[in-house]
Amino acid sequence: MIAAVVAVMLFGWYWLTHEKLPDFTGYINTKDKKAAFFSYLLPKVQAVNAEILDDRKRLLKISDQLNDSDSAGFFDDRFLKKMARYYSFKDIPEKMDQAFAIMVLKRVDVISPSLVLAQAANESAWGTSRFARKGNNLFGMHATDGSGMVPKSRGKGQTFTVAAYNTPQDSLDAYIHNLNTKGSYRQLRQIRATLRSRDQTISGYALSNGLMNYSERGSAYINELQSMIRSNKLAQYDK
């Protein structure tokens, strides 16, 4: 019995760490390919966002506590510092206060499913690009250490490489972490915080306006993403 349980656990671990992207190249009908792509990716996006919201809920309680008290409890203090490290804060004060908790909260929030789906479809050609098939890279993310895949279209003198991931989940996690931490996407996070403060839906259409630095195409890239969100009726997943 124990051996069977261990075997199941090992199989689950292997599957999670070796999952490959489904083959989307065999679809003849574009509508079917789009439906399959969204059906595959959407649950993963929703699961990641649910985890982020759990962390955010606890951070909100800690922030309220720091508003009423001079300090957080031991475990809350440790959790806040853990979140600050994970979300790439460099200067973490020894003594936590509400102002710092609010800064962390600005990064600990969801990325709208409609935006994730549109960008993944755009950057990976609906999961059929070489980088998606060979490296599970759904978002065109570059490698930070130069160890990734070399684009065939890379210009003379350019040295960037495209990141390769063990699983599509790793690609999704890296993408969301990137938007939630990098200075290039500070505007996206500000748009999101403003929507939060107004108790409005965090829409992918709105957040896309903070992606000017994601592509060299700038506003043309944003317009294309917004068009994809509209034409594929992706806003329904943001509610």
HUKAJO-V525913 format. One line per field, one symbol per residue. ss: DSSP state (H for helix, E for strand, L for the rest). phi: phi as a letter, one per 30 degrees, with the letter a starting at -180 (. if undefined). psi: psi as a letter, one per 20 degrees, with the letter a starting at -180 (. if undefined). A space follows every 50 residues. Layout:
# HUKAJO-V525913
ss->???
phi->???
psi->???
This chain:
# HUKAJO-V525913
ss->LHHHHHHHHHHHHHHHHHLLLLLLLLLLLHHHHHHHHHHHHHHHHHHHHH HHHHHHHHHHHHHHHHHHLLLLLHHHHHHHHHHHHHLLLLLLLLLLLHHH HHHHHLLLLLLLHHHHHHHHHHHHLLLLLHHHHHHLLLLLLELLLLLLEL LLLLLLLLLLLELLLLLHHHHHHHHHHHHHHLHHHHHHHHHHHHHHHLLL LLLHHHHHHHLLLLLLLLHHHHHHHHHHHHHLLHHHHHL
phi->.dddddddddddddddcbdcdedcdddddddddddddddddedddddddd ddddddeddddddddddcbdaddeddddddddddddciddccddcdbded edddedccadceeddddddddddchhicdddddcbhccbiddddcicddd ddcdddidbdbcdcbdbdddddddddddddbdddcddeddeddddddchc ddcdeddedccecdbddhdddddddddddddchdddddc
psi->gghgggggghggggghijpqpqojiiphohghggggghhghghgghgghg gghgggghhhhgghghhirhqrrghhghgghgggghkkphnoqgoqrhgh hhgghhhnrqpphhgggggggghjlkjirghghhjkoijkpqqijjjbqp phjprpiqiqrpqpqhrhghgggggghghihqhhkhhghggghggghjlr pnqhgghhijkhjhqiichhgghgghhhgghjlihhii.
